[in-house]
C-alpha cells in the first residue's frame, strides 16, 4: 500500500512538473523527436546554448542524478522502512520504473503525441514525427538504464545504520525472538514497559509485596522455571533486570534479599520520560520489521491504547504457558551477575 501511494504521488508530481515545463514548449525542444528539433533549428527557434552535450552538461546531469538518488534513498529508508542496500536499491528502482513508464506511455504517447498544445508553430505538418511512439518507448528503455545509478545511491543511503537506539531496539527484538519463539508483540511491550517505568507500578506497600512474593514462591517452587534465564535485562536500555525465582529456589538469593532488591527498585523515580506512547510506536515499527509474523491489528490497537495509559499489559497467554515466567524486577546496579 505504501509503495502504491508513493507511485501515485510521484506520478502526480512528475505530471505537474511536465505541465509547468510545457507552458512554453520550445524550452523543452530537446525532448522532442530529432526531426522536429531539426525543423525548429532551421526556423531559428532553437537556443544552441541549451543543446545537450559537453562536460558541463554531463556534470550537471550526474550531480542531479546523485541528488535524486539521495532523495530516493531517504524516501525508501524512512517511509518504506528499507534498512539494507538491496531493499533500498530495489525499492527505489521499482519506483523509478513506475514513473519512467508512466512518463513514456501516458505523458508521451497519449498526451504529448495527441495534444496540439505541444505542436510548435512551423511544424504543424509533421504529424508523423509527433506520433513517433517508438521514439518515446526507446527513451523509456534508456531511462531504465539511467535509473540504475540513482537506485544504487538510494541503496547506499538505506544501508547507512540507524541511530544507536534503533539498533538497540532491533537487537532486543531479534534476541527475544530467538530466546522465546512463541513470544509475540505483547511480550515485547511488556519488557519495554518494564524497562521504561521499572517496578513502581507493581508496588502498593511492602507488606502486600512480601505476601504476594511468598504466595507466588510457594506456588511455583515445584514447577519448571528453566525456560527463562535466571537473570535477564529488560527492554533495550537494560535499566532493570528480571530476577527469576529459580535464583531463590537454587539458593543464589533468599526471598528476603529478592524482596529488598525489588522494593529498592520500586522505591525510586524509575520512569525514563513522559512520551511512552510515542516510544512504543517506534518500538512496534521496528519489531514488526524484525518479525512480520508479530503483526496483529487487534493486538496492535490494544497495545497502543495501553501505551496511552488505558490499561496494563501482562505477558501473552502463549508466553506464560511456554515459559512459566516468575520473576521480580530489580535495578541493574543492584545485580552484577551474568544475565544468563
N, C-alpha and C positions, 0 to 999 in steps of 0.2 A: 504494500500500500504506500509506504514512504517513497519508494522508487517511482511509482506511478504518479504521485503528486509532484515529485521533483521534475519528472519528464514533462508534465503538463505546464508547470510554471516555466521551465526552461524554454519550451517551445513558444509559449506566450511572450516571454521576454525577447526571444530572438525575432519573433514576428514584429513586435513593436520596434525593435532596432532596424529591421529591414524597411518597415513603413517610414520611419523617420529619415533614413538614408535615401529613400526613393522619392522624396518630395522634389528633388531636382535630379532626375535620372542620369544626366550626363556626368554627374560627380561619381557615379559608380560604373562608368563605362567599361572599365577593365574587368568587370564581372560578366560582360556581355559576350556572346559568341564572336569569334575572330572576324567574321565577315562584316558584322555591324561595327566593330571597332575600326576596321579599315575604312569603311564608308564615312564614319564620323571624322576620322583623321583627314580624309580628302576634303571634307566640308570645313575643316579648320576648327572643329569643335573640341578636339582633344588637347588637354593640357599635358604636354610631354613630360613636364616635371614630376607628374604623378605616375608615370609609366613604371610598372614593376621591373625590378632589376637593379643591380648594383649592390655594393657592400652595405651601404646604409639601409637599403630596403630590407635586406635579409637579416641584418642585425635587429631591426625593429620587429620583424616577424618572429624571430627566435625569442626575443625578450617578451613579446606579447604571449607567445605560446607557454613560456615558463610561468609567467604571472597567472595565466589561465589555469595551468596545471596546479599551481599552489592553491588557487581558489577552489578548484575541484577537490583537491586533497582535503582542505578544511571542511568542505561540504560532506564528503563521504565519511570523514573521521568523526565529526561531531553531530551529524544528522543521521547518517546511515549506521554509525557505530563501528566502522571498519577500524581494526587495530593492527592488521598485518599488511605487508606490501601487496600480496596477491589480492586480498579482498579490496583494498583501496584502488589498485590499478584496474581490476576487472569491473568494479562498480563505476568508476569514473569513465572508463572506456565505453561501457554499456550506455551511459547517459550521453556521451558524445555521439555514439552511433544513432541513438534515437533522434537527436536534434539534427544530425547530419542528413539523415534520410527524410526527415520531416521537411527540411530545407529543400532537398532535391525534388521530392515528389509533390509536396503541397505548395510550397512557396515558388519554386521554379517552374516545374512542369504544368501545374494547374493555374497558378496566379500570374507569374511573370509572362508565360508564353501566350496567355489569352486576355491580358488586360491592356487596353490601349494606353493607359497611363504611362506604361514603360516604353512606348514607342517614341523614339527620338525624332523630331522633325527632320525630314530629309531622308528618312529610312522607311517610310510608310510602305514602300513597295517590297520590302524584304521579308515577306510573310514566312517564307521557308526558313530563313535564318532565325526568326523569332520563335518558330515552332521546332527548333532543333533540340528535341528531347535528349538525344544521345549526348550532346554537349554537357547537359546538366547531370546526366547519370554518370558520365565519365568523371565529372567533377566530384561527385559523391564518392566514387571509388578512390580518388586521390585523397579526399577528406578522411577516408578510413585510415589511410596511412599517416596523415598529419595528426590524427588523434592519438597515435601511439606515444610520441614523446610526452604529450600532456598527461596521458594516463600513467606513464612511468613516474613523472614528477609527483602526481597525485598519490601513487602508491608509496613513494618515499615519505611524503607528508603523513600519510595514515600510519606508517610504521614507526614514526617517532614516538617513543614511550610517553605515556600519560604522566601526570604528576605522581609523586610518591604515594599519595593517599589512594588514588585509583588503583595503583599496582598492589597496594596492601589489601584492598578490598577483594581484588581478583584472586590474589594468593589465598586469602582466607576462604573464599568460596571454593576454590579448587581443593584445598585441604579438607574442608568439610565434606565435599562430595566424595573424596577418596576415603576419608575416615568413616563416613556414615552414608553409604549408598542409598539408604531408604529415607534419608532426611529430605525435607522439601523447603520451600521458601519460608515457611513458618518458623523453621528451626534456625534459618539464617537470621530472621528477625529477632528471635529470642536471644541469640548470643550477642548480636549487635546492640540490642536494647540493654542487656546486662552490662556491656562494655561502656555504653554511653551514660547510664544512670547509676550503675553499681547496685548495691543491695538495699538502698534506702527504702525502696518501695515494698520490700519484704518485711521490714521491721515495724512492729507495733509496740511491743515492750519486751524487755529481756526475759521476763518470766514466761511469757507466751512462747517466745522463740526457743527457750530451753525445753519447754514441754513438747513443742512440736518436733524439735530435733530428736528428743528421746523417743517419742512415739514412732517417728519415721525410721529411726535406727532399729528399733525393735521389730518393725515390720519387714525391713529389708535385710536384716542380719544374715538370714539363711538363703538369700537369693544371689543369683549370679550378677555381679556388678563389673565383670571383667570386660564388657563390651565398650566401656568408656575408659579413657586414660585416668590414672589416679589424680593427675594434675593437668589441667587443660586451660590455656588462656582464652579469654572471652574476646569476641569480635575481631577487629583488625588493628586496633590500637593496643590491645593486650593490657588494658588498665587494671583488669581484675583476673583472678584465676578461679576456676571451678575446682573445688577440692572434693573428690569422690569419697563417699562414705567408706569405700574399701580401705582408705588410709586409716580409718579408725578400727575397722574390723581386723586389719593386719597389724595393728599396734604401732603404726607410724605416728599417729596422733591420738590423743584422748578426746573424748566428747567435750570435755571442758575446754581443751585447747582450741578445738574447731569452733566451738561456740564463741570463745573470746575473739578469735580472728574474724568471725562473721559479724559480731557486734561492733568490733573496731571498724570494719569496713562500712557498716551501715550508719555509724555514728558520725560520719564526715560528710562534707558537701561534695557529693560524688558526681553530680551532673556535669557533663562536658560542656554543654552550651544550651541554647534555647531553641535551636532550629532542628529538632529531632525529625520532624515531618519532612523537611527538605532533605536532610541527610538520608533518610530512609529511601526516598525516591531515587537518589543516586545509587545507593547500595542495591536496590531492586534492579535498576537498569543494568548494572554490571553483573549481578548474579544471574540474570536471565541470558546474558551473553555466554557466561561460563557453562550454564546448564539450561538450554532452552526447554528441557522437559519440566522444569520448575514452573513454567508459565501456567497460570490457572486464574482466569479472570475473577471468579467469585472470591478466591482466596486473596488475590492481589487487592481487590477492593476492600476486603475486610481488614487487611493489614494496613492499608493507607488510612482507614478510619481509626484503627488502633494507634497509629503514629500521631494522629491529631488529638489523642487523649480520650478517645471514645470508650475504649475498653482495654483490659490487659490481655496478654497472649501467653499461652503455655506451649510446651513442646507439642508437635503434631502427634496424633494417635499412633502413626506408624513408627515414629521415633521412640515413643515411650514403650511400645511393645517390643521393638527390636533391641533397644539398647539399655533399657531399665535405668534411666537417669536418676541418681540420688546423689546430690552434692550441695555444697554451700559456696557462695561467692565470697572471696576474700580479696583484699588489696594485694597487688603484685609485690609490693615491698614488704609484705608480711610473710612471703613464702619464696625462698630462694632455691628450692629443689627443682629437679628436672620436671618438665611439663609432660613427660611420658612415663 
